[in-house]
Amino acid sequence: MEPAQRDINNIAQANLASTLLVDKPKGWTSFDVVNKIRWALKNKWQIKKIKVGHAGTLDPMATGLLIICTGKMTKTIDQLQGLDKTYEGTMLLGATTPSYDAETEIDGEFPTDHISEQDVREAAQSFVGDGMQQPPMYSAIQKDGVRLYKLARQGKTIDRPLRKISIGEFTITGLEMPEVAFRVSCSKGTYIRSLAFDMGKKLKSGGYLTSLCRTRIGGHSLDDAYQLDDLIESIATLNVQ
């Protein structure tokens, strides 16, 4: 039995408690996915409440592996969030945006003629290991009970304390200037958007994230994940005793 099918069967056999792997679609928030699955479960079992949560937010622009926990398995969310993660994506050098990704308009342009392929690869390697990173203003981090992205949308910028992160791998997988394709394995709390921004600064230019896909969380792989529509259909057609 495929891992994804085994996980969906566990819902029916374990009092709605399961860990589900989902390939988050582009344009959806992580909470959109949670709400969609919660609705499908409530509708299938005709119940008013069920615990559903996710183990690690993906930005709306990003795709890839999202771990959904239901019922009693929501107690494992903190443990799952602490696992290392792997991402594949692209960044564009020579420009910056307020959100450090393509969700906002370019606010600065910089030269790239001085950047060689070797420069890019050496810059990437300089980030491998333990380090400190400043989260972007466009993030869900709270300041006095207010999400930073809400302040950012008002044109406000506040100090964000540096956070300790660890990067196990930062490999350049493709380079066609000014676009850079990469793979990163990193610790909990690492912002790949900030990494793209910092990469631009390292190269005495600018940089922002243009695409991102999470391919691994700990031992869980995107290869074993459901497409969201397929998962919802599987829930609807479960044979419940």
JOZIUR-V386654 format. One record per backbone hydrogen bond with DSSP energy under -1.0 kcal/mol. NH is the residue of the N-H (numbers start at 1). CO is the residue of the C=O. If there is no record, write none. Layout:
nh=NH co=CO
nh=NH co=CO
//
This chain:
nh=6 co=2
nh=7 co=3
nh=8 co=4
nh=9 co=5
nh=10 co=6
nh=13 co=9
nh=14 co=10
nh=16 co=11
nh=17 co=14
nh=20 co=68
nh=22 co=66
nh=23 co=226
nh=24 co=64
nh=27 co=60
nh=28 co=25
nh=33 co=29
nh=34 co=30
nh=35 co=31
nh=36 co=32
nh=37 co=33
nh=38 co=34
nh=39 co=35
nh=40 co=36
nh=41 co=37
nh=42 co=38
nh=43 co=39
nh=44 co=40
nh=45 co=41
nh=46 co=42
nh=47 co=42
nh=53 co=69
nh=55 co=67
nh=63 co=212
nh=64 co=24
nh=65 co=214
nh=66 co=22
nh=68 co=20
nh=69 co=53
nh=70 co=18
nh=71 co=51
nh=73 co=70
nh=74 co=71
nh=75 co=72
nh=76 co=73
nh=77 co=74
nh=80 co=76
nh=81 co=77
nh=82 co=78
nh=83 co=80
nh=85 co=186
nh=86 co=216
nh=87 co=184
nh=88 co=213
nh=89 co=182
nh=90 co=211
nh=91 co=180
nh=92 co=208
nh=93 co=178
nh=94 co=206
nh=96 co=108
nh=100 co=97
nh=107 co=96
nh=108 co=96
nh=110 co=94
nh=115 co=112
nh=120 co=116
nh=121 co=117
nh=122 co=118
nh=123 co=119
nh=124 co=120
nh=125 co=121
nh=126 co=122
nh=127 co=124
nh=128 co=125
nh=129 co=167
nh=131 co=165
nh=133 co=163
nh=139 co=137
nh=143 co=146
nh=146 co=143
nh=148 co=141
nh=149 co=139
nh=151 co=147
nh=152 co=148
nh=153 co=149
nh=155 co=152
nh=156 co=151
nh=163 co=133
nh=165 co=131
nh=167 co=129
nh=168 co=185
nh=169 co=185
nh=171 co=183
nh=173 co=181
nh=174 co=181
nh=176 co=179
nh=179 co=176
nh=180 co=91
nh=181 co=174
nh=182 co=89
nh=183 co=171
nh=184 co=87
nh=185 co=169
nh=186 co=85
nh=187 co=166
nh=190 co=187
nh=195 co=191
nh=196 co=192
nh=197 co=193
nh=198 co=194
nh=199 co=195
nh=200 co=196
nh=201 co=197
nh=202 co=198
nh=203 co=199
nh=204 co=201
nh=205 co=200
nh=208 co=92
nh=209 co=100
nh=210 co=90
nh=211 co=90
nh=213 co=88
nh=214 co=63
nh=215 co=86
nh=216 co=86
nh=217 co=220
nh=218 co=84
nh=220 co=217
nh=222 co=215
nh=224 co=221
nh=225 co=222
nh=226 co=21
nh=231 co=227
nh=232 co=228
nh=233 co=229
nh=234 co=230
nh=235 co=231
nh=236 co=232
nh=237 co=233
nh=238 co=235
nh=240 co=238
//
